[in-house]
Amino acid sequence: MNTTRALAIALSLTSLGLIVPEVFAGPPSGVEVESPNGVIRMRLTPGDDHLEYQVDLANRPLIAKSAAGIVIDGVDLGQTSELGQPERYQVDEDYPTRGVHSRAINRFRGARVPVRHGKTGTDYTIDLRVFNDGVAFRYVVPGGDGERVVDEATSFRLVPGSTVWYHNLRGHYEGVHARKAIAEVEAGDWAAPPLTIKLPEDHGYASITEGAISGSSGMALQADGKLGFAARLGHSHPASYPFTLRYGDEEAKRLTKPASIPGTIKSPWRIIMIGTDLNSLVNCDIVSNVSLPPDPRLFPAGLKTDWVRPGRAVWQYLDGGKKSLEGIKEFSRLAGELGFEYNIVEGLWQKWSDAELRELVQYSQDRHVGVWLWKHSREIRSPEARRAFFRKCRDVGVVGVKLDFFDHEAKEVVDLYEACLRDAAEFHLMVDFHGANKPTGESRTWPNEMTREGIAGLEGGKREAWAAHNATWPFTRLLAGHADYTPMHFGTRRRETSWAHQIASAAVLTSPVLVYAAHPKTMLENPAAELIKSLPSVWDETHVLPGSEIGERAIFARRNGDRWFLAIVNGPTAGPVRVPTSFLGAGTYRALLVRDQKDDPAAVKVEATTITKDDSLAIDLRAGGGFIARFVKP
């Protein structure tokens, strides 16, 4: 047989998950894939006794040699393995997305690398993709109808001198990130992804997370005390306090059993976002890119499907208001005055009759406000109970559901997320997950997922300080996707932060359904009410500006249509900044500026002026302060 034709046939079979002997003729010592712009390289090698990979940024190591491997029925398929000839491919496309910007870029060079495990002869594939802003890889193990137990042997070894930000799993994904030098990270420490990294000598940034976890367990990371973190699947995670509080120790023990998966095993994508600056990380689309597009049968217009609508929401929970039907109707009335689209109703609705629910829905609809209802996830675990609840929501005219208390990343819990999204889509319901893990691209596959918690938000009112936290999560947790932080509070819950800080945090947050913590009356009465009412929940363009630093300051310029907003969330250190407005287009803009009051954190200074792209703004930030401005063409 002609050599070229033999290789072509082998590669074709490889794409079907069938590895033939010709592919392994003359195995390479390693497979290297380079990003389209040539700045990032990933190399997969056999290693001495285990597969290894390395990732370089601008010819310097970012991830040092680290283990790559999947474990099937207790066998580590990364050990004593042989690499075959890769099938190389590439993609260059863009598609509509929602949140940070309106168009996602999916541009990479890839290689599907055949691997043969030496001891068992098991053939499988490692799929590598290298983008201009990171890398992604996964394991694909062919199989028949039987089930196999899956675990993982992947690790991420950082370079000396790196700095990391992470939080543990005690609160599941509701933790406060600590900053540590990698040399100070102790063996056994748990980290909830994304784990963000600053490289030594200001060489750049990276963040480790995962995407497309459908049908698998979620991944957390555990430190080895030797500059590395190991991937750990959901069954091995320590049970969080929220989980044991709600479900008990015995249920937590039951979920320590590794998941069994039938047929072909496709691991989630292991993702390392990479950038020379923070703007690159914030605008990275890899988590979405590796996820499947939506099913046109459920979402005929994709993100633009008519019942899937981003918007702003009021929420009677953190800032007073009557816990009654009349009190919730009042929130809908005030939402209408604000121009907000939604009212999120907590569990008190369960005491009402269907007639009372319809009364609330109709009252709200008359004011162009849609109603969402909260539900404990324990009550919708069976398909019958879940569909009955969703059917009731549809029948009374509810537009969305807030589903709470998942608190685990075992495979059966991940499966529940997907079942909720699928069934909700059939009943044309949007979804907000609380007590949740980090997002992993679900909102691309299921556009009805509008936001999810998985963040230490304002609901966690026992926190002593917010300023450093609010200047950290834009560059850590938000890299995975949208978050229901419930921003903006003008009372004592805001702790040491100023009113301007609180308003700016809503513009820095990415949440296509943006749920506000403040009572709508306090928003309407705030001196900055005009600006608050104009804040969108999705953005066409986002720029992280110079002067931003993790835990110290987040400076975001964001565009929605023809309007620009500049938002600054300041950490615990006061000081002046000067921000050029070069992100603006040509011409003169009307600017509405909201600044800190120097002598009173519970007040703002509002001023109107005109600005061009050649100007700059001098801003004096107080500790825990902030700034926000809106720019509109006349």
Secondary structure, DSSP 8 states (H G I E B T S, - for coil): --HHHHHHHHHHHHHTT---GGGGSS--S-EEEE-TTSSEEEEEE--SSB-EEEEEETTEEEEEEEE--EEETTEETTBTEEE---EEEEEEEEEE--SS-SEEEEEEEEEEEEEEETTT--EEEEEEEEETTEEEEEEEE---SSEEEEEE--EEEE-TT-EEEE--STTTT----EEEEGGG--TT-EE-S-EEEE-GGG--EEEEEEE--TTS--EEEEE-SSSEEEEEEGGGS---HHHHHHH-HHHHHHTTS--EEESSEE--EEEEEEESSHHHHHT--HHHHTS----TTT-TTGGG-TT---EEEEETTSS---SSHHHHHHHHHHHHHHT--EEEE-GGGGGS-HHHHHHHHHHHHTTT-EEEEEEEGGGG-SHHHHHHHHHHHHHHT--EEEEE-----SHHHHHHHHHHHHHHHHTT-EEEE-S-----SHHHH-TTEEEE--S--TT-TT-S--HHHHTTGGGTGGGGS---------SGGGTT--HHHHHHHHHHS--SEEE--S-HHHHHHSTTHHHHHH--SS-SEEEE-TT-BTTTEEEEEEEETTEEEEEEEE-S--EEEEEE-TTS-SS-EEEEEEEEETTEEEEEEEEEEEE-TT-EEEEEE-TT-EEEEEEE--
